[in-house]
Amino acid sequence: MSVLRWDLRDVRAQLARTELTRSEGRIACVRGLTLEATGLSLPVGTLCEVTTREGTFPAEVVGFGDGRLRLLPLARLGPVAEGDRVERKAEELRAPAGVELLGRILDGLGRPIDGRGPLLCASTTPLRREAPSPLSRPLIDRPLSTGIRAIDAFTTIGCGQRVGIFAGSGVGKSTLLGQIVRNSSADVAVVALIGERGREVREFVEHILGDEGRRKSVVVAATSDAPSLQRLKGAQLAVAIAEWFRDQGRDVLLVMDSVTRYAFALREVGLAAGEPPTTRGYPPSLYTELPRLVERLGTSARGSITGLLTVLVEGDDMQEPVADTVRSLLDGHIVLRRELAEAAHYPAMDVLASVSRTFSLLAQDRHREVVGEARRLLSAYESSRDLIEVGAYRAGTNPLLDRAIACVEPLRSFLQQAAGQPRSIDDTVHALADALRAGSSA
């Protein structure tokens, strides 16, 4: 009898999840890219299908009011007419999952766009999940080598850390990201290109990422011309794929370029749903969705997701809303300066403005010692730079500044690194110590 009882409970549960009537509505109005439908009562986030005279396309419920649903298309909006049919889709949008994803390029909805045939993944994973419990997260205690001397020395990154790369346009952040993906000690890399120009996707994959980086990577590309909701889903898709690999016990590197364009997509969706605009037009949901996305990264009981999230700073303004919000959520930030890029200093990293909040937990005593000395000398030089350049400083006046002047050129040489020259963390610390000795003996 107990077996029969459990079987009946399973049947009841299945019936509760099964839609016995067909949900169908009609398009009543189109406002910009927002569709309004009548005849349906569906919760926010429901996936629907709109049927027009030229075919069908997916859309998602983003709001409702006055007896109408508000939907945003997940594909390019076709010729929609009043009275076109809207139906609820039975399945929800899920992310493909499996090692078969390595080396593949997907769009924001998880469909392959690399011309290498269909995905052969046997399983899928939810697009949205809750972050691991704070007390279930192991501490960040293992460094992740990036192969970039300036980063590994001054802002050492740990497995499971979330770091922002703050930069204006055209200062070399894409090249830096490609270098890190190729050279990092992570098992798997998930690269999310959100809102990028279409030309840059192939350029990044073939020239910056290269064959070596692509073999251990999954690329998700939702270009700037994709609907705002697809750009939003592309970021969530990349995080869901990274979570699946983390659940398999892997150390995953998640690169997202850029969080700013993810925030732009959030703004478009929020305004379309009827949210009031706040600072610079961003809706209140921005300050809920950004932490929710970032907190899904990090360590778990099985593996780790190390996040490198780029932030575009408009006019190099580090206090604009997205940059300020993201910086408060991360475990460190790397600042790229336009002045350094214009001086052919690669990577254009301002080491004095860049911080890793886990540096003291990851670096050995000798590492902390040489980095502390280098920071003191660079800071002393920068604070008196104008006096030095106009010849107003007299040698012997300040012993610390005298040593800073002697060491600045060896330190600058250390901080510059040509592409294709990765170094281990131990080699990097030795090279920094050598630069300090070379300056002191000059």
C-alpha positions as a LaTeX table, in Angstrom:
\begin{tabular}{lrrr}
\hline
Residue & $x$ (\AA) & $y$ (\AA) & $z$ (\AA) \\
\hline
Met1 & 0.00 & 0.00 & 0.00 \\
Ser2 & 2.84 & 2.42 & 0.79 \\
Val3 & 4.31 & 1.95 & $-2.71$ \\
Leu4 & 0.95 & 2.74 & $-4.30$ \\
Arg5 & 0.53 & 5.80 & $-2.07$ \\
Trp6 & 3.92 & 7.23 & $-3.13$ \\
Asp7 & 3.11 & 6.53 & $-6.80$ \\
Leu8 & $-0.14$ & 8.49 & $-6.49$ \\
Arg9 & 1.69 & 11.38 & $-4.86$ \\
Asp10 & 4.11 & 11.50 & $-7.77$ \\
Val11 & 1.18 & 11.55 & $-10.20$ \\
Arg12 & $-0.50$ & 14.39 & $-8.31$ \\
Ala13 & 2.74 & 16.39 & $-8.31$ \\
Gln14 & 3.15 & 15.84 & $-12.04$ \\
Leu15 & $-0.45$ & 16.91 & $-12.68$ \\
Ala16 & 0.11 & 20.06 & $-10.62$ \\
Arg17 & 3.01 & 20.98 & $-12.89$ \\
Thr18 & 1.15 & 20.19 & $-16.10$ \\
Glu19 & $-0.76$ & 22.91 & $-17.92$ \\
Leu20 & $-4.11$ & 21.30 & $-18.86$ \\
Thr21 & $-5.42$ & 24.30 & $-20.79$ \\
Arg22 & $-3.75$ & 26.17 & $-23.60$ \\
Ser23 & $-2.76$ & 29.75 & $-22.68$ \\
Glu24 & $-3.22$ & 32.11 & $-25.59$ \\
Gly25 & $-3.47$ & 35.85 & $-25.95$ \\
Arg26 & $-3.26$ & 38.54 & $-28.60$ \\
Ile27 & $-0.97$ & 41.46 & $-29.31$ \\
Ala28 & $-2.83$ & 44.67 & $-28.47$ \\
Cys29 & $-0.12$ & 47.30 & $-28.75$ \\
Val30 & 3.56 & 47.83 & $-29.56$ \\
Arg31 & 5.44 & 50.66 & $-27.82$ \\
Gly32 & 8.99 & 50.86 & $-29.13$ \\
Leu33 & 10.34 & 47.35 & $-28.55$ \\
Thr34 & 7.80 & 46.53 & $-25.83$ \\
Leu35 & 4.86 & 44.32 & $-26.76$ \\
Glu36 & 1.57 & 44.50 & $-24.87$ \\
Ala37 & $-0.76$ & 41.48 & $-24.93$ \\
Thr38 & $-4.27$ & 40.83 & $-23.66$ \\
Gly39 & $-6.01$ & 37.59 & $-22.78$ \\
Leu40 & $-3.16$ & 36.14 & $-20.70$ \\
Ser41 & $-2.36$ & 36.14 & $-17.00$ \\
Leu42 & 1.25 & 35.04 & $-16.57$ \\
Pro43 & 3.97 & 35.75 & $-13.99$ \\
Val44 & 7.02 & 37.89 & $-14.75$ \\
Gly45 & 9.79 & 35.84 & $-16.33$ \\
Thr46 & 7.48 & 33.51 & $-18.27$ \\
Leu47 & 8.75 & 32.54 & $-21.72$ \\
Cys48 & 6.23 & 33.06 & $-24.54$ \\
Glu49 & 6.11 & 32.64 & $-28.30$ \\
Val50 & 4.71 & 35.30 & $-30.62$ \\
Thr51 & 3.33 & 34.11 & $-33.97$ \\
Thr52 & 3.28 & 36.60 & $-36.83$ \\
Arg53 & 2.54 & 36.25 & $-40.54$ \\
Glu54 & 6.28 & 35.67 & $-41.18$ \\
Gly55 & 7.00 & 33.19 & $-38.40$ \\
Thr56 & 7.51 & 33.01 & $-34.66$ \\
Phe57 & 9.93 & 34.51 & $-32.18$ \\
Pro58 & 10.41 & 34.12 & $-28.38$ \\
Ala59 & 9.56 & 36.84 & $-25.89$ \\
Glu60 & 9.56 & 37.09 & $-22.11$ \\
Val61 & 7.09 & 38.69 & $-19.72$ \\
Val62 & 8.80 & 41.64 & $-17.99$ \\
Gly63 & 5.77 & 43.32 & $-16.42$ \\
Phe64 & 2.02 & 43.79 & $-16.43$ \\
Gly65 & $-0.66$ & 46.34 & $-15.62$ \\
Asp66 & $-4.10$ & 47.55 & $-16.68$ \\
Gly67 & $-5.03$ & 44.03 & $-17.77$ \\
Arg68 & $-2.10$ & 43.73 & $-20.19$ \\
Leu69 & 1.17 & 41.85 & $-20.20$ \\
Arg70 & 4.38 & 43.62 & $-21.18$ \\
Leu71 & 6.80 & 41.44 & $-23.15$ \\
Leu72 & 10.26 & 42.01 & $-24.58$ \\
Pro73 & 11.52 & 39.99 & $-27.57$ \\
Leu74 & 14.44 & 37.62 & $-27.13$ \\
Ala75 & 15.15 & 37.83 & $-30.87$ \\
Arg76 & 15.07 & 40.68 & $-33.36$ \\
Leu77 & 11.58 & 42.10 & $-33.55$ \\
Gly78 & 9.80 & 41.11 & $-36.76$ \\
Pro79 & 6.74 & 42.66 & $-38.43$ \\
Val80 & 4.28 & 42.43 & $-35.53$ \\
Ala81 & 0.62 & 43.29 & $-36.12$ \\
Glu82 & $-2.31$ & 43.86 & $-33.80$ \\
Gly83 & $-4.04$ & 40.56 & $-33.06$ \\
Asp84 & $-0.95$ & 38.35 & $-33.53$ \\
Arg85 & $-1.07$ & 35.30 & $-31.27$ \\
Val86 & 0.92 & 35.03 & $-28.04$ \\
Glu87 & 1.30 & 31.61 & $-26.40$ \\
Arg88 & 3.01 & 30.48 & $-23.26$ \\
Lys89 & 5.92 & 28.13 & $-23.97$ \\
Ala90 & 6.01 & 25.00 & $-21.86$ \\
Glu91 & 9.77 & 24.89 & $-21.43$ \\
Glu92 & 11.88 & 27.51 & $-19.70$ \\
Leu93 & 15.15 & 28.88 & $-21.05$ \\
Arg94 & 18.04 & 26.78 & $-19.72$ \\
Ala95 & 21.79 & 26.74 & $-20.30$ \\
Pro96 & 23.47 & 23.79 & $-22.07$ \\
Ala97 & 25.94 & 22.01 & $-19.80$ \\
Gly98 & 28.81 & 19.60 & $-20.43$ \\
Val99 & 32.46 & 19.35 & $-21.40$ \\
Glu100 & 31.24 & 19.38 & $-25.03$ \\
Leu101 & 30.96 & 23.17 & $-24.64$ \\
Leu102 & 34.75 & 23.63 & $-24.55$ \\
Gly103 & 35.95 & 25.34 & $-27.70$ \\
Arg104 & 32.43 & 26.40 & $-28.73$ \\
Ile105 & 30.93 & 29.86 & $-29.32$ \\
Leu106 & 27.30 & 30.49 & $-28.31$ \\
Asp107 & 24.89 & 33.37 & $-28.67$ \\
Gly108 & 23.03 & 34.92 & $-25.74$ \\
Leu109 & 20.37 & 32.17 & $-25.83$ \\
Gly110 & 22.86 & 29.28 & $-25.79$ \\
Arg111 & 22.69 & 28.48 & $-29.51$ \\
Pro112 & 25.96 & 27.68 & $-31.34$ \\
Ile113 & 27.12 & 30.34 & $-33.82$ \\
Asp114 & 30.55 & 28.91 & $-34.71$ \\
Gly115 & 29.41 & 26.79 & $-37.66$ \\
Arg116 & 30.60 & 23.56 & $-36.01$ \\
Gly117 & 27.22 & 21.85 & $-35.85$ \\
Pro118 & 24.74 & 21.40 & $-33.01$ \\
Leu119 & 25.71 & 21.08 & $-29.37$ \\
Leu120 & 25.88 & 17.49 & $-28.13$ \\
Cys121 & 25.39 & 18.30 & $-24.45$ \\
Ala122 & 23.34 & 15.66 & $-22.65$ \\
Ser123 & 22.24 & 17.94 & $-19.80$ \\
Thr124 & 21.15 & 21.50 & $-19.09$ \\
Thr125 & 21.29 & 23.78 & $-16.04$ \\
Pro126 & 19.01 & 26.59 & $-14.82$ \\
Leu127 & 19.83 & 30.06 & $-16.08$ \\
Arg128 & 19.29 & 31.62 & $-12.66$ \\
Arg129 & 20.40 & 30.07 & $-9.38$ \\
Glu130 & 20.89 & 31.27 & $-5.86$ \\
Ala131 & 24.42 & 32.05 & $-4.73$ \\
Pro132 & 26.12 & 29.55 & $-2.40$ \\
Ser133 & 25.48 & 30.12 & 1.30 \\
Pro134 & 28.06 & 32.53 & 2.75 \\
Leu135 & 29.16 & 30.06 & 5.44 \\
Ser136 & 29.53 & 27.21 & 2.93 \\
Arg137 & 32.15 & 29.10 & 0.91 \\
Pro138 & 35.76 & 27.99 & 1.55 \\
Leu139 & 38.21 & 30.82 & 2.21 \\
Ile140 & 40.24 & 32.15 & $-0.72$ \\
Asp141 & 43.70 & 30.79 & 0.02 \\
Arg142 & 45.14 & 29.69 & $-3.35$ \\
Pro143 & 46.61 & 32.20 & $-5.82$ \\
Leu144 & 45.56 & 32.04 & $-9.46$ \\
Ser145 & 48.49 & 32.81 & $-11.74$ \\
Thr146 & 47.55 & 35.13 & $-14.62$ \\
Gly147 & 50.99 & 35.26 & $-16.23$ \\
Ile148 & 50.88 & 39.10 & $-16.07$ \\
Arg149 & 53.69 & 40.43 & $-13.87$ \\
Ala150 & 51.98 & 43.65 & $-12.78$ \\
Ile151 & 48.84 & 41.77 & $-11.69$ \\
Asp152 & 50.52 & 38.76 & $-10.06$ \\
Ala153 & 52.90 & 40.99 & $-8.10$ \\
Phe154 & 50.79 & 43.96 & $-6.98$ \\
Thr155 & 47.19 & 42.64 & $-7.07$ \\
Thr156 & 47.57 & 38.89 & $-6.63$ \\
Ile157 & 44.29 & 37.17 & $-7.52$ \\
Gly158 & 43.02 & 34.12 & $-5.65$ \\
Cys159 & 40.88 & 31.23 & $-6.91$ \\
Gly160 & 37.31 & 32.37 & $-6.32$ \\
Gln161 & 38.05 & 36.09 & $-6.13$ \\
Arg162 & 35.94 & 38.68 & $-8.01$ \\
Val163 & 38.03 & 41.47 & $-9.59$ \\
Gly164 & 36.99 & 44.42 & $-11.72$ \\
Ile165 & 39.07 & 45.83 & $-14.56$ \\
Phe166 & 38.18 & 49.51 & $-14.80$ \\
Ala167 & 39.11 & 51.22 & $-18.05$ \\
Gly168 & 37.97 & 53.60 & $-20.74$ \\
Ser169 & 37.70 & 52.50 & $-24.33$ \\
Gly170 & 40.84 & 51.71 & $-26.31$ \\
Val171 & 43.33 & 51.18 & $-23.47$ \\
Gly172 & 44.07 & 47.49 & $-24.15$ \\
Lys173 & 41.66 & 45.67 & $-21.85$ \\
Ser174 & 40.63 & 43.09 & $-24.50$ \\
Thr175 & 44.26 & 42.21 & $-25.19$ \\
Leu176 & 44.88 & 41.92 & $-21.45$ \\
Leu177 & 41.87 & 39.62 & $-21.01$ \\
Gly178 & 43.03 & 37.36 & $-23.84$ \\
Gln179 & 46.49 & 37.13 & $-22.28$ \\
Ile180 & 45.02 & 36.18 & $-18.92$ \\
Val181 & 42.74 & 33.49 & $-20.40$ \\
Arg182 & 45.64 & 31.93 & $-22.33$ \\
Asn183 & 48.15 & 32.06 & $-19.48$ \\
Ser184 & 46.04 & 31.52 & $-16.36$ \\
Ser185 & 46.26 & 28.37 & $-14.27$ \\
Ala186 & 42.44 & 27.92 & $-14.32$ \\
Asp187 & 41.05 & 24.61 & $-15.59$ \\
Val188 & 38.28 & 26.20 & $-17.67$ \\
Ala189 & 37.56 & 29.73 & $-18.92$ \\
Val190 & 34.10 & 31.08 & $-19.72$ \\
Val191 & 34.24 & 34.30 & $-21.76$ \\
Ala192 & 31.12 & 36.48 & $-21.96$ \\
Leu193 & 31.26 & 39.20 & $-24.62$ \\
Ile194 & 28.23 & 41.30 & $-23.74$ \\
Gly195 & 27.33 & 44.23 & $-25.98$ \\
Glu196 & 30.56 & 44.03 & $-28.00$ \\
Arg197 & 30.77 & 45.05 & $-31.63$ \\
Gly198 & 30.28 & 42.11 & $-33.98$ \\
Arg199 & 33.68 & 42.65 & $-35.57$ \\
Glu200 & 35.41 & 42.31 & $-32.22$ \\
Val201 & 34.01 & 38.86 & $-31.45$ \\
Arg202 & 35.91 & 37.06 & $-34.22$ \\
Glu203 & 38.96 & 39.25 & $-33.62$ \\
Phe204 & 38.95 & 38.33 & $-29.92$ \\
Val205 & 38.49 & 34.61 & $-30.58$ \\
Glu206 & 41.06 & 34.23 & $-33.37$ \\
His207 & 43.74 & 36.82 & $-32.64$ \\
Ile208 & 43.52 & 37.61 & $-28.93$ \\
Leu209 & 42.29 & 34.31 & $-27.46$ \\
Gly210 & 44.05 & 32.11 & $-30.02$ \\
Asp211 & 43.88 & 28.34 & $-30.45$ \\
Glu212 & 45.55 & 27.69 & $-27.09$ \\
Gly213 & 43.05 & 29.78 & $-25.15$ \\
Arg214 & 40.03 & 28.61 & $-27.13$ \\
Arg215 & 40.62 & 24.92 & $-26.39$ \\
Lys216 & 39.85 & 25.42 & $-22.70$ \\
Ser217 & 37.21 & 28.13 & $-23.16$ \\
Val218 & 33.50 & 28.59 & $-23.76$ \\
Val219 & 32.62 & 31.89 & $-25.45$ \\
Val220 & 29.18 & 33.50 & $-25.10$ \\
Ala221 & 28.67 & 36.42 & $-27.48$ \\
Ala222 & 25.63 & 38.72 & $-27.28$ \\
Thr223 & 26.64 & 41.57 & $-29.58$ \\
Ser224 & 25.54 & 45.20 & $-29.36$ \\
Asp225 & 22.76 & 44.72 & $-31.94$ \\
Ala226 & 21.16 & 41.84 & $-30.00$ \\
Pro227 & 17.94 & 42.63 & $-28.13$ \\
Ser228 & 18.48 & 43.96 & $-24.62$ \\
Leu229 & 16.90 & 40.87 & $-23.07$ \\
Gln230 & 19.27 & 38.59 & $-25.02$ \\
Arg231 & 22.27 & 40.57 & $-23.76$ \\
Leu232 & 20.89 & 40.14 & $-20.25$ \\
Lys233 & 20.42 & 36.40 & $-20.75$ \\
Gly234 & 23.91 & 36.11 & $-22.27$ \\
Ala235 & 25.51 & 37.24 & $-19.00$ \\
Gln236 & 23.31 & 34.88 & $-16.97$ \\
Leu237 & 24.06 & 32.05 & $-19.41$ \\
Ala238 & 27.82 & 32.49 & $-18.98$ \\
Val239 & 27.50 & 32.45 & $-15.19$ \\
Ala240 & 25.28 & 29.32 & $-15.32$ \\
Ile241 & 27.84 & 27.48 & $-17.48$ \\
Ala242 & 30.64 & 28.53 & $-15.11$ \\
Glu243 & 28.58 & 27.24 & $-12.16$ \\
Trp244 & 28.17 & 23.84 & $-13.84$ \\
Phe245 & 31.93 & 23.47 & $-14.31$ \\
Arg246 & 32.48 & 24.61 & $-10.72$ \\
Asp247 & 30.07 & 21.91 & $-9.53$ \\
Gln248 & 32.33 & 19.37 & $-11.30$ \\
Gly249 & 35.22 & 20.43 & $-9.05$ \\
Arg250 & 36.94 & 22.71 & $-11.58$ \\
Asp251 & 38.67 & 26.05 & $-11.02$ \\
Val252 & 36.84 & 28.28 & $-13.50$ \\
Leu253 & 37.88 & 31.70 & $-14.80$ \\
Leu254 & 34.86 & 33.79 & $-15.81$ \\
Val255 & 35.69 & 36.82 & $-17.97$ \\
Met256 & 32.85 & 39.26 & $-18.68$ \\
Asp257 & 33.38 & 42.15 & $-21.07$ \\
Ser258 & 31.60 & 44.19 & $-20.01$ \\
Val259 & 29.49 & 44.57 & $-16.88$ \\
Thr260 & 28.68 & 48.12 & $-17.98$ \\
Arg261 & 26.87 & 46.89 & $-21.09$ \\
Tyr262 & 25.07 & 44.31 & $-18.93$ \\
Ala263 & 23.93 & 47.26 & $-16.82$ \\
Phe264 & 22.79 & 49.08 & $-20.01$ \\
Ala265 & 20.66 & 46.04 & $-20.88$ \\
Leu266 & 19.24 & 46.03 & $-17.34$ \\
Arg267 & 18.31 & 49.69 & $-17.77$ \\
Glu268 & 16.51 & 49.03 & $-21.05$ \\
Val269 & 14.57 & 46.09 & $-19.61$ \\
Gly270 & 13.73 & 47.92 & $-16.38$ \\
Leu271 & 12.42 & 51.00 & $-18.16$ \\
Ala272 & 10.40 & 48.83 & $-20.56$ \\
Ala273 & 8.85 & 47.08 & $-17.54$ \\
Gly274 & 7.73 & 50.42 & $-16.16$ \\
Glu275 & 10.35 & 51.04 & $-13.46$ \\
Pro276 & 11.08 & 54.67 & $-12.59$ \\
Pro277 & 14.49 & 55.98 & $-13.73$ \\
Thr278 & 16.90 & 57.05 & $-10.98$ \\
Thr279 & 20.56 & 58.15 & $-11.25$ \\
Arg280 & 21.50 & 58.55 & $-14.94$ \\
Gly281 & 18.32 & 56.74 & $-15.94$ \\
Tyr282 & 19.15 & 53.44 & $-14.18$ \\
Pro283 & 16.13 & 51.71 & $-12.58$ \\
Pro284 & 16.15 & 50.47 & $-8.95$ \\
Ser285 & 16.45 & 46.85 & $-10.15$ \\
Leu286 & 20.05 & 47.58 & $-11.21$ \\
Tyr287 & 21.09 & 47.67 & $-7.55$ \\
Thr288 & 19.40 & 44.29 & $-6.98$ \\
Glu289 & 20.47 & 42.41 & $-10.10$ \\
Leu290 & 24.16 & 43.40 & $-10.05$ \\
Pro291 & 24.80 & 41.95 & $-6.55$ \\
Arg292 & 22.76 & 38.86 & $-7.44$ \\
Leu293 & 24.96 & 38.20 & $-10.49$ \\
Val294 & 28.28 & 38.92 & $-8.75$ \\
Glu295 & 27.48 & 36.83 & $-5.66$ \\
Arg296 & 26.95 & 33.73 & $-7.80$ \\
Leu297 & 30.69 & 33.81 & $-8.47$ \\
Gly298 & 33.33 & 32.77 & $-5.96$ \\
Thr299 & 34.21 & 29.60 & $-4.11$ \\
Ser300 & 31.95 & 26.69 & $-3.28$ \\
Ala301 & 32.42 & 23.36 & $-1.52$ \\
Arg302 & 33.42 & 21.74 & $-4.84$ \\
Gly303 & 35.31 & 24.30 & $-6.93$ \\
Ser304 & 35.70 & 27.99 & $-7.64$ \\
Ile305 & 34.74 & 30.70 & $-10.12$ \\
Thr306 & 37.25 & 33.52 & $-10.37$ \\
Gly307 & 35.56 & 36.54 & $-11.91$ \\
Leu308 & 37.28 & 39.16 & $-14.07$ \\
Leu309 & 34.62 & 41.75 & $-14.88$ \\
Thr310 & 35.44 & 44.75 & $-17.03$ \\
Val311 & 33.83 & 48.09 & $-16.30$ \\
Leu312 & 33.77 & 50.88 & $-18.88$ \\
Val313 & 34.30 & 54.21 & $-17.14$ \\
Glu314 & 32.81 & 57.05 & $-19.18$ \\
Gly315 & 35.42 & 59.76 & $-19.57$ \\
Asp316 & 37.59 & 57.80 & $-17.10$ \\
Asp317 & 35.08 & 58.75 & $-14.37$ \\
Met318 & 35.53 & 56.18 & $-11.59$ \\
Gln319 & 32.54 & 57.57 & $-9.65$ \\
Glu320 & 29.82 & 56.98 & $-12.25$ \\
Pro321 & 26.96 & 54.77 & $-10.93$ \\
Val322 & 27.88 & 51.40 & $-12.45$ \\
Ala323 & 31.60 & 51.70 & $-11.65$ \\
Asp324 & 30.88 & 52.83 & $-8.09$ \\
Thr325 & 28.33 & 50.03 & $-7.47$ \\
Val326 & 30.45 & 47.25 & $-8.99$ \\
Arg327 & 33.58 & 48.35 & $-7.11$ \\
Ser328 & 31.72 & 48.00 & $-3.81$ \\
Leu329 & 30.72 & 44.40 & $-4.68$ \\
Leu330 & 34.12 & 43.10 & $-5.77$ \\
Asp331 & 37.18 & 41.76 & $-3.95$ \\
Gly332 & 39.57 & 44.04 & $-5.78$ \\
His333 & 39.97 & 46.29 & $-8.80$ \\
Ile334 & 42.55 & 46.87 & $-11.52$ \\
Val335 & 42.68 & 50.33 & $-13.08$ \\
Leu336 & 43.96 & 50.87 & $-16.63$ \\
Arg337 & 45.03 & 54.44 & $-17.42$ \\
Arg338 & 44.75 & 56.11 & $-20.81$ \\
Glu339 & 47.95 & 58.11 & $-20.17$ \\
Leu340 & 49.94 & 54.89 & $-19.83$ \\
Ala341 & 48.36 & 53.39 & $-22.97$ \\
Glu342 & 49.22 & 56.53 & $-24.95$ \\
Ala343 & 52.82 & 56.18 & $-23.76$ \\
Ala344 & 52.93 & 52.58 & $-25.14$ \\
His345 & 53.09 & 51.19 & $-21.60$ \\
Tyr346 & 51.51 & 47.71 & $-21.78$ \\
Pro347 & 49.65 & 46.67 & $-19.77$ \\
Ala348 & 48.44 & 50.18 & $-18.97$ \\
Met349 & 47.87 & 49.29 & $-15.31$ \\
Asp350 & 48.09 & 51.93 & $-12.61$ \\
Val351 & 49.48 & 49.77 & $-9.80$ \\
Leu352 & 49.03 & 52.47 & $-7.15$ \\
Ala353 & 45.29 & 52.77 & $-7.89$ \\
Ser354 & 44.79 & 48.99 & $-8.15$ \\
Val355 & 43.95 & 46.89 & $-5.08$ \\
Ser356 & 43.41 & 43.22 & $-4.25$ \\
Arg357 & 41.54 & 42.72 & $-0.98$ \\
Thr358 & 42.93 & 39.19 & $-0.66$ \\
Phe359 & 46.58 & 40.13 & $-1.27$ \\
Ser360 & 47.62 & 39.74 & 2.37 \\
Leu361 & 46.04 & 36.25 & 2.50 \\
Leu362 & 47.73 & 35.00 & $-0.67$ \\
Ala363 & 51.20 & 36.57 & $-0.71$ \\
Gln364 & 54.18 & 35.10 & 1.15 \\
Asp365 & 56.28 & 37.27 & 3.50 \\
Arg366 & 58.96 & 37.97 & 0.88 \\
His367 & 56.28 & 38.85 & $-1.69$ \\
Arg368 & 54.59 & 41.35 & 0.65 \\
Glu369 & 57.95 & 42.86 & 1.54 \\
Val370 & 59.11 & 43.61 & $-2.01$ \\
Val371 & 55.68 & 44.85 & $-3.15$ \\
Gly372 & 55.42 & 47.14 & $-0.11$ \\
Glu373 & 58.84 & 48.61 & $-0.90$ \\
Ala374 & 57.97 & 49.07 & $-4.58$ \\
Arg375 & 54.68 & 50.81 & $-3.70$ \\
Arg376 & 56.46 & 53.21 & $-1.31$ \\
Leu377 & 59.01 & 54.16 & $-3.95$ \\
Leu378 & 56.46 & 54.59 & $-6.76$ \\
Ser379 & 54.20 & 56.64 & $-4.47$ \\
Ala380 & 57.08 & 58.87 & $-3.39$ \\
Tyr381 & 58.06 & 59.47 & $-7.01$ \\
Glu382 & 54.49 & 60.24 & $-8.16$ \\
Ser383 & 53.89 & 62.70 & $-5.29$ \\
Ser384 & 56.99 & 64.72 & $-6.32$ \\
Arg385 & 56.85 & 64.06 & $-10.05$ \\
Asp386 & 56.21 & 67.68 & $-11.08$ \\
Leu387 & 59.17 & 68.93 & $-9.01$ \\
Ile388 & 61.45 & 66.29 & $-10.50$ \\
Glu389 & 60.43 & 66.93 & $-14.11$ \\
Val390 & 60.94 & 70.71 & $-13.91$ \\
Gly391 & 64.32 & 70.23 & $-12.18$ \\
Ala392 & 63.25 & 71.84 & $-8.90$ \\
Tyr393 & 64.25 & 68.88 & $-6.74$ \\
Arg394 & 67.83 & 68.78 & $-5.43$ \\
Ala395 & 69.39 & 65.35 & $-4.90$ \\
Gly396 & 70.15 & 64.54 & $-1.26$ \\
Thr397 & 67.18 & 66.47 & 0.13 \\
Asn398 & 65.02 & 63.34 & 0.69 \\
Pro399 & 66.71 & 59.89 & 0.89 \\
Leu400 & 63.46 & 58.05 & 0.08 \\
Leu401 & 62.86 & 60.22 & $-2.99$ \\
Asp402 & 66.48 & 59.77 & $-4.07$ \\
Arg403 & 66.01 & 56.00 & $-4.02$ \\
Ala404 & 62.66 & 56.33 & $-5.80$ \\
Ile405 & 64.28 & 58.30 & $-8.63$ \\
Ala406 & 66.99 & 55.63 & $-8.97$ \\
Cys407 & 64.45 & 52.76 & $-9.00$ \\
Val408 & 61.67 & 54.22 & $-11.14$ \\
Glu409 & 63.06 & 53.12 & $-14.51$ \\
Pro410 & 63.80 & 49.50 & $-13.45$ \\
Leu411 & 60.30 & 49.34 & $-11.93$ \\
Arg412 & 58.70 & 50.70 & $-15.11$ \\
Ser413 & 60.57 & 48.09 & $-17.13$ \\
Phe414 & 59.28 & 45.40 & $-14.76$ \\
Leu415 & 55.67 & 46.60 & $-15.10$ \\
Gln416 & 55.79 & 46.49 & $-18.90$ \\
Gln417 & 55.33 & 43.10 & $-20.51$ \\
Ala418 & 55.07 & 42.14 & $-24.14$ \\
Ala419 & 52.31 & 39.76 & $-25.25$ \\
Gly420 & 53.32 & 36.10 & $-25.19$ \\
Gln421 & 55.73 & 36.38 & $-22.25$ \\
Pro422 & 53.93 & 34.74 & $-19.29$ \\
Arg423 & 55.73 & 34.44 & $-15.96$ \\
Ser424 & 54.98 & 32.36 & $-12.87$ \\
Ile425 & 54.25 & 34.14 & $-9.58$ \\
Asp426 & 57.56 & 33.02 & $-8.04$ \\
Asp427 & 59.52 & 34.28 & $-11.07$ \\
Thr428 & 57.58 & 37.54 & $-10.90$ \\
Val429 & 58.50 & 38.15 & $-7.25$ \\
His430 & 62.18 & 37.44 & $-7.99$ \\
Ala431 & 62.08 & 39.82 & $-10.99$ \\
Leu432 & 60.56 & 42.59 & $-8.85$ \\
Ala433 & 63.25 & 42.11 & $-6.20$ \\
Asp434 & 65.91 & 42.29 & $-8.94$ \\
Ala435 & 64.41 & 45.56 & $-10.21$ \\
Leu436 & 64.64 & 47.08 & $-6.74$ \\
Arg437 & 68.26 & 45.92 & $-6.34$ \\
Ala438 & 69.19 & 47.29 & $-9.77$ \\
Gly439 & 67.84 & 50.71 & $-8.84$ \\
Ser440 & 69.57 & 50.73 & $-5.45$ \\
Ser441 & 72.95 & 49.84 & $-6.94$ \\
Ala442 & 72.72 & 52.40 & $-9.75$ \\
\hline
\end{tabular}
